[in-house]
Amino acid sequence: MPRSTKETETAGTGEAVRQVGGGASYVYGIVPGDTEVDPDARGVGDPPGRIRLVRHGEIAALTSEIVLDRPLGRPEDLFAHQRLLDEAAAEVPVLPLRFGAVLTDDGAVVGELLAPNHDAFRDALEDLEGRTEYIVRGRYVEPVVIGEVLAENAEASRLLDGIRGKPEDATWDARIRLGELLGEGVAARRDADTEEIVGALAPLSVAVAVREPTHEQDAVHAAFLIETDRLEEFERAVEEFGDRWADRVTVRLLGPLAPYDFVTTPQAGEG
């Protein structure tokens, strides 16, 4: 886990990657140059690579050595990539590379990524100091939200009554139409509930990004960039919604997370 040099002595990381057996540097993200790394931290690969730093000026890249003749992109690698960046975000500002970048060696990490973007990366890290991302997710209690839609939509209620106890083949068109009406009704509630909770939480946040739903029963899926000194206040507000919506929505707060929703990190060579 990355951590500030104010909290730990140097771990001695940052030595050059040697090009042995088709090796290369895998970059996870960008952190302040005075960051240090727990010597036990590991990343992608099989076996997982030891996390190390490549420094340049006031910034550094979180990297590990990988062997190019082994495929990346396994679920284990994606989880390791995300876990490392989320752990970093709990300790220091971090600019995450969503999918990572593979460069030939430390020289390429500096020449193609860090040097061309040094000032932009430094400024972005300064903007993130004392801030981190949290996700608010809400999932409808399905019978409850379906009941709400049926109570307010006479056509849907009639269709449901009409198909009860009848063969699926004989009521196919009615079932299709009912599904459309229920989907539209849930989507309308999602829009209203998202607007309500985001409106309440936005004043406690630096920035908000509403995400697309990942499940048909999602009630809200939004990312918030939070000042760490307002986190307790933010958590209390989320808990209040959880209590108020307990019968119809399960609310979860996830974080701290790498701020994917609030930074755009150039890839190597885009300087």
ABEGO torsion letter per residue (X at the ends): XBBBAAABBBAGBGBBBBBBGGBBBBBAEBBBAABBBBAABBBBEOBBBBBBBBBBEABBBBBBBBBAABBBGBAAAAAAAAAAAAAAAAABBBBBBAAEBBBABAAAAAAAAAAAAAAAAAAAAAAABGBBBBBBBBBBBAAAAAAAAAAABAAAAAAAAAABGBBAAAAAAAAAAAAAAAAAAAAAAAAAAAAAAAAAAAAABABBBBBBBABAABABBBBBBBBAAAAAAAAAAAAAAAAAAAAABBBBBBOBBBBAAABBBBBBGAX
